[in-house]
Amino acid sequence: MREEVTSFAALYGYIERLPENDTYVNHLESGQWKTYSKTEFITTVRHLTLAFEAAGWQGKQIALAIAPSVYWLMIDYALMLSGAVSVPLFTNISAQNLRFEIDDADLHTVFTQTEEQERIIHGADRTITCIDIDTLDPQRPSLDTFIKKGQEIDRKSPKKFDEILTRINPDDLVTIVYTSGTSGLPKGVELTHYNLMSQLIDTAVKYRFDATTDKSLSLLPLAHIFERMVMHFYLGTGMSIYFADDVRNVGRLMHSVQPTIMTVVPRLLEKVCFKMYKKAMAGNPVKKLIAMIAFYRTRQKDPDSPNTWLDNLLDKLVYTKLREALGGHLRMMISGGAPLSADIYRFFLNIGVPLYQGYGLTEASPVICANAPGENKVGTCGKHFAHTEVKIDQAGELLARGPGIMKGYHNNQQATQEVIDSDGWLHTGDLAEMDDEGYIIITGRCKELFKTSTGEYISLHYIEHLLMMSGWFDHVLIVGNKRPFVVALLMIDEGAISEFANTHGFIDREDAVQSKLFQKKIDQLITKINNQLNHWEKIRGFHLITERLTIENGDLTPSMKLARNHVQKRFKNEIEEMYKGHI
């Protein structure tokens, strides 16, 4: 990717000149791969751009509420080329937040793909025009309707597409991405062509891909700027992209696609590791002993240290099988979106799967720093991107400045001024340190430290991380701000408790959770964790939650993070019960 690629128009021309790829972009339809070659993809984008421009959408916000797919990429790309502003939407957010986003972005048109998506959109605003991309109703426009309209325009005016592209300025607003904050209403992050192109340019500095051998399996929502930016970077490399239809099918898809590149989130890596451990421990006593040694070794060994005879033996007996479970061809996994534990980081590196943690936020388009081949240090988020400046202020907060920093929050100048100072520095809200080599370590959120009523400071993330590492919980919420001691809400992982129930003969999951055997297991876990904490940090009470938390109920953000304020209010009675009898 060259530095003169400053807009999606320039990227289109760059892709156009790449060698042909017959399996450029792929998604599943009725269990079969729907495949587009590079030429088919860019030709369809061309025709959609012409049709969208003819619809008069220049400067207007148009939303996408469909599942990740080739269609999502095509529509998004064409909207941005046509002069429209692309607005990704999650339809499984709370009705209040969806209504806010529709109003804040002044949306009138949304692309949908299912009756359920349309029902939710109309539930928030009946005046919205929903374009069902798959509709067979001749009275309603579909994706094919727009493609045919664009083809007709292209035949009559073959120079029209190039004329549209010449209107694009690198500083033009190209998308509004709504953040999924853990409290309060979302904020619309305004990003320009060059905000996103600067990310592609800097990504190319850190990572190298070969279009003839590399292929990616995409698991994350395209409505998140991380996966969306990565997909446009992949398009610029010419490599093949495959979209997973359901995260529950990842195991099967890993075997069939055999990806070499993947972007992931830490929670997925934690679940994969835990599942591998459980499967490895299901063998006979000899195999269990070997598995115990292997998994212990993966978490203790420095990945940069030379392999010993034991490591080579464990690779033949255990690690090879673990790599095969991931498709057998992975040469790069990039993790973002949340902190990655050092144990999980070491695990994947030591079994022979290169893993690189990065860090960023939507307001930075999104990457600020990342580990990469040749500069990878466990426990850090790597070095900053080439064109991004970073510094840590006196309070320990990480600040960033550069071409990826957003224009601002849509319709919210006050909030913009609160995070971007007069010198152009974005205040990330994250506490950080930087070592002598320039590697950045995120130590927590500025708001993640709370003070007990006894005046002691507690780190939420550290305690929650220790609990999550057990594999028993989907989410954890530590409570203790202005309270006499620390308590925990523990949301049980469905898969883990189902396996426990089956192993110990419980028919009902709730019975399994309430059993003395399970309660004893959790008590032992809490005791073990408390032994690693200062006396004022120790967990003095916990409540187990078996019901599934959802985005729809407002329990989780679209990025699957706990909506902390909402969850605390929802389980207020349970929290108060743990403090009962204490002042």
C-alpha positions as CSV (number, residue, x, y, z in Angstrom):
1,M,0.0,0.0,0.0
2,R,1.6,3.3,-1.1
3,E,1.2,6.6,0.6
4,E,-0.6,8.2,-2.3
5,V,-3.6,6.0,-1.6
6,T,-5.4,8.7,0.3
7,S,-9.1,7.9,-0.4
8,F,-11.3,4.9,-1.2
9,A,-11.3,6.2,-4.8
10,A,-7.5,5.8,-5.0
11,L,-7.8,2.4,-3.3
12,Y,-10.3,1.3,-5.9
13,G,-7.8,2.1,-8.7
14,Y,-5.1,0.3,-6.7
15,I,-7.3,-2.9,-6.4
16,E,-8.2,-2.6,-10.1
17,R,-4.5,-3.0,-11.1
18,L,-3.9,-6.0,-8.9
19,P,-3.7,-9.5,-10.5
20,E,-6.9,-11.4,-10.9
21,N,-8.1,-13.6,-8.0
22,D,-10.9,-16.0,-8.7
23,T,-11.7,-16.5,-5.0
24,Y,-11.3,-12.9,-3.9
25,V,-14.3,-12.6,-1.6
26,N,-16.5,-15.5,-0.3
27,H,-19.5,-16.0,2.0
28,L,-21.8,-18.9,2.7
29,E,-25.3,-19.1,1.2
30,S,-27.4,-22.2,2.2
31,G,-24.2,-24.0,3.2
32,Q,-22.4,-23.3,0.0
33,W,-19.7,-20.8,-0.8
34,K,-20.8,-17.8,-2.8
35,T,-17.7,-16.6,-4.6
36,Y,-16.7,-13.4,-6.3
37,S,-13.6,-12.9,-8.3
38,K,-11.7,-9.6,-7.9
39,T,-13.1,-8.4,-11.2
40,E,-16.6,-9.3,-10.3
41,F,-16.3,-7.6,-7.0
42,I,-14.9,-4.3,-8.2
43,T,-17.3,-4.3,-11.2
44,T,-20.3,-4.8,-8.8
45,V,-19.0,-2.0,-6.6
46,R,-18.7,0.3,-9.7
47,H,-22.3,-0.4,-10.7
48,L,-23.6,0.1,-7.1
49,T,-21.7,3.4,-6.9
50,L,-23.4,4.6,-10.0
51,A,-26.8,3.6,-8.8
52,F,-26.3,5.1,-5.3
53,E,-25.1,8.4,-6.8
54,A,-28.2,8.5,-9.1
55,A,-30.4,8.0,-6.0
56,G,-29.2,11.3,-4.8
57,W,-27.5,10.0,-1.6
58,Q,-24.4,12.3,-1.8
59,G,-23.8,13.8,1.6
60,K,-26.6,11.7,3.2
61,Q,-26.2,9.1,5.9
62,I,-27.2,5.6,4.7
63,A,-27.1,2.7,7.1
64,L,-26.2,-1.0,6.8
65,A,-27.9,-3.5,9.2
66,I,-27.1,-6.7,7.4
67,A,-24.8,-9.6,8.5
68,P,-21.1,-9.6,7.5
69,S,-20.7,-10.8,4.0
70,V,-19.5,-9.9,0.5
71,Y,-22.7,-7.9,0.1
72,W,-21.8,-5.8,3.2
73,L,-18.4,-5.0,1.8
74,M,-19.8,-4.1,-1.6
75,I,-22.6,-1.8,-0.3
76,D,-20.2,-0.1,2.2
77,Y,-17.6,0.5,-0.5
78,A,-20.1,1.8,-3.0
79,L,-21.7,4.1,-0.5
80,M,-18.4,5.7,0.3
81,L,-17.4,6.1,-3.3
82,S,-20.8,7.6,-4.3
83,G,-20.4,10.4,-1.8
84,A,-22.8,9.0,0.8
85,V,-21.9,8.5,4.5
86,S,-21.9,4.9,5.5
87,V,-23.4,4.2,8.9
88,P,-23.1,0.6,10.3
89,L,-25.9,-0.4,12.6
90,F,-26.4,-3.3,15.1
91,T,-30.0,-4.3,15.2
92,N,-29.5,-6.2,18.5
93,I,-28.8,-3.2,20.6
94,S,-31.3,-1.7,23.0
95,A,-34.3,0.1,21.5
96,Q,-33.3,3.3,23.2
97,N,-29.8,3.3,21.7
98,L,-31.0,2.3,18.2
99,R,-33.6,5.1,18.2
100,F,-30.9,7.5,19.3
101,E,-28.5,6.4,16.5
102,I,-31.3,6.7,13.9
103,D,-32.1,10.2,15.1
104,D,-28.6,11.4,15.6
105,A,-27.4,10.3,12.2
106,D,-30.6,11.6,10.6
107,L,-31.2,8.2,8.9
108,H,-33.9,7.7,6.3
109,T,-32.6,4.6,4.5
110,V,-31.3,1.3,5.9
111,F,-30.1,-1.8,4.1
112,T,-31.6,-4.9,5.7
113,Q,-31.6,-8.6,4.8
114,T,-34.2,-10.3,7.1
115,E,-37.7,-9.6,8.2
116,E,-36.4,-9.5,11.8
117,Q,-33.9,-6.7,11.0
118,E,-36.7,-4.7,9.2
119,R,-39.1,-5.3,12.1
120,I,-36.5,-3.9,14.6
121,I,-35.7,-0.9,12.5
122,H,-39.4,0.0,12.0
123,G,-39.9,-0.6,15.7
124,A,-37.5,2.3,16.3
125,D,-38.8,4.5,13.5
126,R,-41.7,3.6,11.1
127,T,-40.6,6.3,8.6
128,I,-37.3,4.6,7.7
129,T,-37.0,3.1,4.2
130,C,-35.7,-0.4,4.5
131,I,-34.1,-1.9,1.4
132,D,-34.2,-5.7,1.7
133,I,-31.3,-6.8,-0.4
134,D,-32.8,-10.3,-1.0
135,T,-36.4,-9.3,-1.5
136,L,-38.3,-11.1,-4.3
137,D,-41.1,-8.5,-4.2
138,P,-41.1,-6.7,-7.6
139,Q,-42.5,-3.6,-5.9
140,R,-39.5,-3.2,-3.7
141,P,-35.9,-2.5,-4.7
142,S,-33.3,-5.2,-3.9
143,L,-29.5,-5.3,-4.3
144,D,-29.9,-6.7,-7.8
145,T,-32.2,-3.7,-8.6
146,F,-29.4,-1.3,-7.8
147,I,-26.8,-3.4,-9.7
148,K,-29.0,-3.4,-12.9
149,K,-29.6,0.3,-12.5
150,G,-25.8,0.9,-12.3
151,Q,-25.2,-1.3,-15.3
152,E,-27.7,0.7,-17.3
153,I,-26.0,4.0,-16.3
154,D,-22.6,2.6,-17.1
155,R,-23.7,1.7,-20.7
156,K,-25.1,5.1,-21.3
157,S,-22.4,7.1,-19.6
158,P,-19.1,5.1,-19.4
159,K,-17.2,8.1,-18.0
160,K,-19.7,8.7,-15.2
161,F,-18.0,6.5,-12.7
162,D,-14.6,8.2,-13.1
163,E,-16.3,11.6,-12.8
164,I,-17.8,10.6,-9.4
165,L,-14.4,9.4,-8.1
166,T,-12.8,12.8,-9.0
167,R,-15.2,14.6,-6.6
168,I,-13.8,12.7,-3.6
169,N,-11.5,14.6,-1.3
170,P,-9.4,12.7,1.3
171,D,-10.8,14.9,4.1
172,D,-14.5,14.2,3.2
173,L,-16.6,12.5,5.8
174,V,-17.0,8.9,4.7
175,T,-18.5,7.0,7.7
176,I,-20.1,7.5,11.2
177,V,-19.4,4.7,13.5
178,Y,-21.3,4.6,16.8
179,T,-19.3,3.6,19.8
180,S,-20.7,1.0,22.2
181,G,-19.8,2.7,25.5
182,T,-20.4,0.7,28.7
183,S,-22.5,3.5,30.1
184,G,-24.6,6.3,28.6
185,L,-25.7,6.8,25.0
186,P,-23.5,5.9,22.0
187,K,-21.4,8.6,20.3
188,G,-21.1,8.8,16.6
189,V,-17.4,8.8,15.5
190,E,-16.9,10.8,12.3
191,L,-14.1,9.3,10.1
192,T,-12.8,10.6,6.8
193,H,-11.3,8.8,3.7
194,Y,-7.8,9.6,4.9
195,N,-8.5,8.6,8.5
196,L,-9.0,5.1,7.2
197,M,-6.5,5.1,4.4
198,S,-3.7,6.2,6.8
199,Q,-4.5,3.0,8.8
200,L,-4.1,0.8,5.6
201,I,-0.8,2.5,4.8
202,D,0.6,2.0,8.3
203,T,-0.7,-1.6,8.5
204,A,1.3,-2.4,5.4
205,V,4.4,-1.2,7.1
206,K,4.0,-3.7,9.9
207,Y,2.6,-6.8,8.1
208,R,3.4,-8.5,4.8
209,F,0.9,-10.7,2.9
210,D,1.2,-12.8,-0.2
211,A,-2.0,-12.8,-2.3
212,T,-1.1,-16.1,-3.9
213,T,-0.8,-18.1,-0.6
214,D,-2.6,-16.1,2.1
215,K,-6.3,-16.2,2.9
216,S,-8.4,-14.9,5.8
217,L,-11.3,-16.2,7.7
218,S,-13.4,-13.2,9.1
219,L,-15.3,-13.9,12.3
220,L,-15.9,-10.4,13.7
221,P,-18.7,-7.9,13.0
222,L,-18.0,-5.5,10.1
223,A,-19.9,-2.9,12.0
224,H,-16.8,-2.7,14.3
225,I,-14.2,-0.4,12.8
226,F,-11.3,-2.9,13.6
227,E,-12.6,-5.7,11.4
228,R,-13.9,-3.3,8.8
229,M,-10.5,-1.6,8.4
230,V,-8.8,-4.9,8.2
231,M,-11.1,-6.1,5.5
232,H,-10.3,-3.1,3.3
233,F,-6.7,-3.7,4.0
234,Y,-7.1,-7.3,2.8
235,L,-8.9,-6.1,-0.3
236,G,-5.8,-4.0,-1.1
237,T,-3.5,-7.0,-0.9
238,G,-5.5,-9.0,-3.4
239,M,-5.8,-12.0,-1.0
240,S,-8.8,-14.2,-0.6
241,I,-11.4,-13.4,2.2
242,Y,-13.9,-15.9,3.6
243,F,-16.7,-14.8,5.9
244,A,-17.9,-17.1,8.7
245,D,-21.7,-17.4,8.8
246,D,-21.8,-18.1,12.6
247,V,-19.1,-18.0,15.2
248,R,-20.4,-21.4,16.4
249,N,-19.2,-22.9,13.1
250,V,-15.7,-21.6,13.5
251,G,-14.2,-25.0,14.2
252,R,-15.6,-26.5,11.0
253,L,-14.7,-23.5,8.9
254,M,-11.1,-23.5,10.2
255,H,-10.7,-27.0,8.7
256,S,-12.4,-26.3,5.4
257,V,-11.0,-22.8,4.7
258,Q,-7.5,-23.4,6.3
259,P,-6.9,-19.7,6.8
260,T,-3.4,-18.3,7.2
261,I,-4.5,-14.9,8.7
262,M,-7.2,-14.1,11.2
263,T,-8.2,-11.1,13.4
264,V,-9.6,-12.2,16.7
265,V,-10.7,-10.9,20.1
266,P,-9.2,-12.2,23.4
267,R,-12.5,-13.8,24.6
268,L,-12.4,-16.1,21.5
269,L,-8.8,-17.0,22.2
270,E,-9.7,-17.8,25.9
271,K,-12.5,-20.1,24.8
272,V,-10.4,-21.9,22.2
273,C,-7.6,-22.4,24.8
274,F,-10.1,-23.6,27.5
275,K,-11.8,-26.0,25.0
276,M,-8.4,-27.4,23.9
277,Y,-7.5,-28.0,27.5
278,K,-10.7,-29.8,28.3
279,K,-10.4,-32.0,25.2
280,A,-6.8,-32.8,26.0
281,M,-7.7,-33.8,29.6
282,A,-10.3,-36.2,28.4
283,G,-7.8,-38.9,27.5
284,N,-6.4,-41.8,29.5
285,P,-4.1,-41.2,32.5
286,V,-0.9,-41.1,30.4
287,K,-2.4,-38.7,27.9
288,K,-3.7,-36.5,30.7
289,L,-0.3,-36.3,32.3
290,I,1.3,-35.3,29.0
291,A,-1.4,-32.7,28.4
292,M,-0.9,-31.3,31.9
293,I,2.8,-30.9,31.3
294,A,2.2,-29.5,27.8
295,F,-0.3,-26.8,28.9
296,Y,1.8,-25.9,31.9
297,R,4.9,-25.5,29.7
298,T,3.0,-23.3,27.2
299,R,2.1,-20.8,29.9
300,Q,5.5,-20.7,31.6
301,K,8.0,-20.8,28.8
302,D,9.4,-17.5,27.3
303,P,8.4,-17.8,23.6
304,D,11.7,-16.1,22.7
305,S,13.8,-18.7,24.4
306,P,15.3,-21.7,22.5
307,N,13.3,-24.9,22.4
308,T,14.6,-27.7,24.6
309,W,14.2,-31.5,23.9
310,L,11.1,-31.4,26.0
311,D,9.5,-28.6,23.9
312,N,10.3,-30.6,20.7
313,L,8.8,-33.7,22.2
314,L,5.6,-31.9,23.3
315,D,5.4,-30.3,19.8
316,K,5.2,-33.8,18.3
317,L,2.8,-35.2,20.9
318,V,0.5,-32.2,21.6
319,Y,1.2,-28.9,19.9
320,T,0.9,-30.3,16.3
321,K,-2.6,-31.5,17.1
322,L,-3.6,-28.1,18.6
323,R,-2.4,-26.3,15.4
324,E,-4.3,-28.8,13.2
325,A,-7.5,-27.9,15.2
326,L,-7.0,-24.4,14.0
327,G,-6.8,-25.4,10.4
328,G,-3.1,-26.2,10.4
329,H,-2.0,-23.2,8.3
330,L,-2.2,-20.2,10.6
331,R,0.8,-18.0,10.3
332,M,-0.7,-14.9,11.9
333,M,-3.4,-14.0,14.4
334,I,-3.9,-10.4,15.3
335,S,-5.8,-9.7,18.6
336,G,-7.6,-6.5,19.5
337,G,-10.7,-5.1,21.1
338,A,-9.8,-5.9,24.7
339,P,-6.8,-6.8,26.9
340,L,-5.1,-10.1,26.1
341,S,-3.7,-12.0,29.1
342,A,0.0,-12.9,29.1
343,D,-0.8,-16.6,29.7
344,I,-3.0,-16.8,26.6
345,Y,-0.5,-14.8,24.6
346,R,2.3,-17.2,25.6
347,F,0.1,-20.3,25.0
348,F,-0.5,-19.5,21.3
349,L,3.1,-18.5,20.6
350,N,4.5,-21.6,22.3
351,I,2.2,-24.0,20.4
352,G,3.6,-22.4,17.2
353,V,0.8,-20.0,16.3
354,P,2.2,-16.5,15.8
355,L,-0.1,-14.1,17.7
356,Y,0.2,-10.3,17.8
357,Q,-1.7,-8.0,20.2
358,G,-2.7,-4.5,19.2
359,Y,-4.5,-1.6,20.7
360,G,-6.7,1.2,19.5
361,L,-10.2,2.7,19.7
362,T,-12.8,3.8,17.2
363,E,-11.8,7.4,17.6
364,A,-8.3,6.5,16.2
365,S,-9.7,4.6,13.1
366,P,-8.8,2.4,15.2
367,V,-5.2,1.1,15.7
368,I,-2.7,3.2,17.7
369,C,-0.1,0.5,18.3
370,A,0.5,-3.2,17.5
371,N,2.9,-6.0,17.8
372,A,4.1,-7.5,14.6
373,P,6.6,-10.0,13.1
374,G,10.1,-9.1,14.3
375,E,8.8,-6.9,17.1
376,N,6.5,-8.9,19.4
377,K,6.6,-8.7,23.1
378,V,4.2,-10.6,25.4
379,G,2.3,-8.3,27.8
380,T,2.5,-5.3,25.5
381,C,0.4,-3.9,22.7
382,G,3.5,-3.3,20.5
383,K,4.9,-0.1,19.1
384,H,2.9,2.8,17.7
385,F,1.9,3.0,14.1
386,A,4.4,4.8,11.8
387,H,2.3,8.0,11.3
388,T,0.9,8.1,14.9
389,E,2.5,10.0,17.7
390,V,2.0,8.8,21.3
391,K,2.8,10.1,24.7
392,I,1.8,9.5,28.3
393,D,0.8,12.5,30.4
394,Q,1.5,13.1,34.0
395,A,-1.6,11.3,35.1
396,G,-0.5,8.2,33.2
397,E,-3.1,8.5,30.4
398,L,-2.1,7.5,26.9
399,L,-2.5,10.3,24.3
400,A,-2.3,9.8,20.5
401,R,-2.1,12.2,17.6
402,G,-2.0,11.6,13.8
403,P,-3.9,11.2,10.6
404,G,-6.1,8.4,12.0
405,I,-7.7,10.6,14.7
406,M,-11.4,11.2,14.1
407,K,-12.9,14.5,12.9
408,G,-15.0,14.4,16.0
409,Y,-18.3,13.1,17.5
410,H,-21.3,13.7,15.3
411,N,-23.5,16.5,16.6
412,N,-21.5,16.6,19.9
413,Q,-18.9,19.3,19.9
414,Q,-18.6,19.3,23.7
415,A,-17.8,15.6,23.8
416,T,-15.2,16.1,21.0
417,Q,-13.5,18.9,22.9
418,E,-13.4,16.7,26.0
419,V,-11.3,14.0,24.3
420,I,-9.3,16.0,21.7
421,D,-7.3,18.9,23.1
422,S,-6.3,22.1,21.4
423,D,-3.0,20.5,20.2
424,G,-4.8,17.7,18.5
425,W,-4.0,15.0,21.1
426,L,-6.7,12.3,21.5
427,H,-7.1,11.4,25.2
428,T,-7.8,7.7,25.1
429,G,-9.0,7.2,28.6
430,D,-6.5,4.4,29.1
431,L,-3.7,4.2,31.5
432,A,-0.4,3.1,30.0
433,E,3.3,2.7,30.3
434,M,6.1,2.6,27.7
435,D,9.3,0.6,28.0
436,D,12.7,1.6,26.9
437,E,12.2,-0.1,23.5
438,G,9.0,1.8,22.8
439,Y,6.5,-1.0,23.5
440,I,3.2,0.2,25.0
441,I,1.6,-1.5,28.0
442,I,-2.0,-0.7,28.8
443,T,-2.4,-0.9,32.5
444,G,-6.1,-0.1,32.8
445,R,-8.8,2.4,32.2
446,C,-8.7,5.8,33.9
447,K,-12.1,5.0,35.3
448,E,-11.3,1.4,36.2
449,L,-9.7,2.2,39.5
450,F,-12.3,2.6,42.3
451,K,-11.9,3.4,46.0
452,T,-13.4,1.4,48.8
453,S,-15.1,3.2,51.7
454,T,-11.9,2.4,53.7
455,G,-9.9,4.6,51.2
456,E,-8.1,1.8,49.4
457,Y,-7.8,1.8,45.5
458,I,-8.8,-1.4,43.6
459,S,-8.1,-2.3,40.0
460,L,-11.3,-3.7,38.4
461,H,-9.6,-5.2,35.4
462,Y,-6.9,-7.2,37.3
463,I,-9.4,-9.0,39.6
464,E,-11.9,-9.6,36.8
465,H,-9.0,-11.0,34.6
466,L,-8.0,-13.5,37.3
467,L,-11.6,-14.7,37.5
468,M,-12.1,-14.9,33.7
469,M,-9.0,-17.0,33.3
470,S,-10.7,-19.9,35.1
471,G,-12.9,-20.6,32.1
472,W,-16.1,-20.9,34.1
473,F,-17.5,-17.4,33.4
474,D,-18.7,-15.6,30.3
475,H,-18.5,-12.2,32.1
476,V,-17.5,-10.9,35.5
477,L,-18.4,-7.7,37.3
478,I,-16.4,-6.6,40.3
479,V,-18.2,-4.2,42.7
480,G,-16.7,-2.2,45.5
481,N,-16.7,1.5,44.8
482,K,-17.4,3.4,48.0
483,R,-18.2,0.0,49.6
484,P,-16.5,-1.7,52.6
485,F,-15.1,-4.6,50.6
486,V,-15.1,-6.3,47.1
487,V,-17.9,-8.6,45.8
488,A,-18.4,-10.2,42.4
489,L,-21.2,-10.9,40.0
490,L,-20.2,-14.1,38.1
491,M,-22.0,-14.9,34.8
492,I,-21.6,-18.6,34.2
493,D,-20.4,-19.8,30.8
494,E,-23.1,-22.0,29.3
495,G,-20.7,-24.4,27.7
496,A,-18.6,-24.9,30.9
497,I,-21.6,-25.5,33.1
498,S,-23.3,-27.9,30.6
499,E,-20.1,-29.9,30.5
500,F,-20.0,-29.9,34.3
501,A,-23.6,-31.0,34.5
502,N,-23.1,-33.9,32.0
503,T,-20.0,-35.1,33.8
504,H,-21.6,-35.1,37.2
505,G,-25.1,-36.4,36.2
506,F,-27.1,-33.2,36.6
507,I,-30.1,-33.0,34.2
508,D,-30.7,-29.3,34.8
509,R,-28.0,-26.6,34.6
510,E,-29.5,-24.7,37.4
511,D,-29.3,-27.7,39.7
512,A,-25.7,-28.1,38.7
513,V,-24.9,-24.5,39.6
514,Q,-26.7,-24.7,43.0
515,S,-25.1,-28.0,43.9
516,K,-22.7,-28.3,46.8
517,L,-20.1,-29.7,44.4
518,F,-20.1,-26.7,42.1
519,Q,-20.3,-24.2,45.0
520,K,-17.3,-25.8,46.5
521,K,-15.4,-25.6,43.2
522,I,-16.1,-21.8,43.0
523,D,-15.2,-21.3,46.7
524,Q,-11.9,-23.0,46.0
525,L,-11.4,-20.8,43.0
526,I,-12.1,-17.6,45.0
527,T,-9.7,-18.7,47.7
528,K,-7.0,-19.3,45.2
529,I,-7.5,-15.9,43.6
530,N,-7.7,-14.2,47.0
531,N,-4.3,-15.6,47.8
532,Q,-2.9,-13.4,45.0
533,L,-4.6,-10.2,46.2
534,N,-3.9,-7.6,48.9
535,H,-6.2,-7.9,51.9
536,W,-8.3,-4.9,50.8
537,E,-8.7,-6.4,47.3
538,K,-10.0,-9.8,48.4
539,I,-13.4,-11.0,47.2
540,R,-15.6,-11.3,50.2
541,G,-18.8,-12.3,48.4
542,F,-20.0,-13.6,45.1
543,H,-23.3,-14.2,43.3
544,L,-23.6,-16.8,40.4
545,I,-25.8,-15.7,37.5
546,T,-27.0,-18.5,35.1
547,E,-29.3,-16.5,32.8
548,R,-27.7,-15.4,29.5
549,L,-26.9,-11.7,29.2
550,T,-27.9,-10.1,25.9
551,I,-27.2,-7.1,23.8
552,E,-31.0,-6.7,23.3
553,N,-31.6,-6.3,27.0
554,G,-28.9,-3.7,27.3
555,D,-26.7,-6.1,29.4
556,L,-23.9,-6.1,26.8
557,T,-22.6,-3.6,24.3
558,P,-22.5,-4.7,20.6
559,S,-18.8,-5.5,21.2
560,M,-19.9,-8.0,23.9
561,K,-18.6,-5.9,26.8
562,L,-20.6,-5.6,30.0
563,A,-22.7,-2.5,30.2
564,R,-21.5,-2.0,33.7
565,N,-24.0,0.6,35.0
566,H,-26.9,-1.3,33.5
567,V,-25.9,-4.7,35.0
568,Q,-25.2,-3.2,38.4
569,K,-28.7,-1.6,38.4
570,R,-30.3,-4.8,37.1
571,F,-28.7,-7.0,39.9
572,K,-28.9,-4.3,42.6
573,N,-30.8,-6.6,45.0
574,E,-28.3,-9.4,44.6
575,I,-25.4,-6.9,45.2
576,E,-27.1,-5.4,48.3
577,E,-27.7,-8.9,49.7
578,M,-23.9,-9.5,49.6
579,Y,-23.4,-6.4,51.7
580,K,-26.3,-7.2,54.0
581,G,-25.4,-6.5,57.7
582,H,-22.4,-4.3,56.8
583,I,-22.5,-0.5,57.0
